[in-house]
Amino acid sequence: MKIFLTLILLFTALLNHANPVKERVESISQLIDSYPDSAYSLAINLLDESIEEGDDYGIVQTNFILAYVHGNIKAEYGKAIIYYLEAIRYAEKARYPEVGKTLTSLYKNCGVIFRKFKSYDLAEEYYNKALSYASMLPNDSETHSINFNKAGLLMDQKRYDEAIEILSDLISKSDNTSKNFWKYNNRLGIAYFEAGYYELSIEAHLNSLVFDKLSNELDAYTTHNIGRSYAALGRSEEAIAHFNDAIEKKKLLEDKSPLFSSYKELGELIYKEGQVKQSLAYFNMAEKYLDKTQDISQFELFKVKANALFDLKDFNQSKKYEDLYSSALNEYLITQEQIQETDRRYNMDLITKRYFDEVEKQERIASILFYSKLTSGSLLAVLLLVIGYNRYERVRLRRTITRELAAYRMVD
């Protein structure tokens, strides 16, 4: 394997001498998924060359590649953001033909990471910037994609009415031959449900079923969501019918884990109807598909099952499931603390502020050097010093931010 990778690196290196920067970027991009480390090393080399030659396209695209590797492959989101911001800084000044499309993707990807770490203000700001560039592209696909992500961001913040407006507009611009038609209607149905508009949620989910290439999985998922809305409306008979229909459809899937939610929610509905023994049968079925994740909806099964067992006077089994729920809840709380610690470590607001503070500081120093009165020495020598300094600072910028980020983590 090492010999093979070495041959790839040597071949690509030889190819690079003959290819222009754009072709070199494309060859590196093809390596990312299969050989990310090789792609990363080649991108670093091309970035240094591009900085030396003042090639904006090379600087932007290699920073983009490095950001992608850090964010999508290594899950090093702090470093990813730094490279994305560096790519944006150069792309904003660049004039190559595809720069608008590049900036659209850069701002969108930043928005995705900011949303992941709950920096909602930054996420919205960068989605809006992405939309401003997407509006200048020849087709609307990027605009629709960003608006779909933005609707999800608004739902994270419980701004359901704003999300509903965006999703409704997306649906009006799509048709039932596109998979997006199901995707938009499904998210709209969820937004309506979370906002308490249960009738409208049912309508949106029913509309999504019109998609003419609906898979069994999506059909089962949609049927389950309709059942949830009927349950929320207190229309038990219709809810039970949809949950049972969803169960039959999910049984046909290769992955049976989705059966968990339908059995659990059907059991909860039956329990509220006073059919305790029957509800326990559904809870037992749900337990077969418990995936042991840290999803709170999974281990809440232990609580509802403990209640049913208690009502049936099976006190020993009831206590067993109470203990299981207590233990799982404790593990969940510990995990949440770890997640919060990770969020603090990847404080996107702080990382972004540090980046722009560093850029401002370096640009201010460069400006002072360039415009100050030359009181001694050779004019040419000082000008050469300034040029050399500016080139060096471009390389130093990303390294300074990376070091500060590492130091911040150690202190944290």
Salt bridges, closest charged atoms under 4 A:
ASP48 OD1 - ARG398 NH2 3.13
GLU49 OE1 - ARG24 NH1 2.89
GLU52 OE2 - ARG391 NH1 3.68
GLU76 OE1 - HIS70 ND1 2.64
GLU86 OE1 - ARG89 NE 3.39
GLU98 OE2 - LYS22 NZ 2.84
GLU124 OE1 - ARG159 NH1 2.91
GLU125 OE2 - LYS129 NZ 3.18
ASP156 OD2 - ARG115 NE 2.65
GLU162 OE1 - ARG159 NH2 2.90
ASP169 OD2 - LYS173 NZ 3.03
GLU199 OE2 - ARG235 NH1 3.19
ASP219 OD1 - LYS249 NZ 3.14
GLU238 OE2 - ARG235 NH2 2.75
ASP245 OD2 - LYS249 NZ 3.35
GLU248 OE2 - LYS251 NZ 3.32
GLU265 OE2 - HIS224 NE2 3.17
GLU265 OE1 - ARG228 NE 3.61
GLU268 OE2 - LYS264 NZ 3.09
GLU287 OE1 - LYS305 NZ 2.47
ASP323 OD2 - LYS319 NZ 2.86
GLU341 OE1 - ARG344 NH2 2.76
GLU341 OE2 - ARG345 NH2 3.47
ASP357 OD2 - LYS353 NZ 2.77
GLU358 OE1 - LYS361 NZ 3.37
GLU358 OE2 - ARG396 NH1 3.75
GLU360 OE2 - ARG364 NH1 3.95
GLU363 OE2 - ARG89 NH1 3.65
GLU393 OE1 - ARG396 NH1 3.15
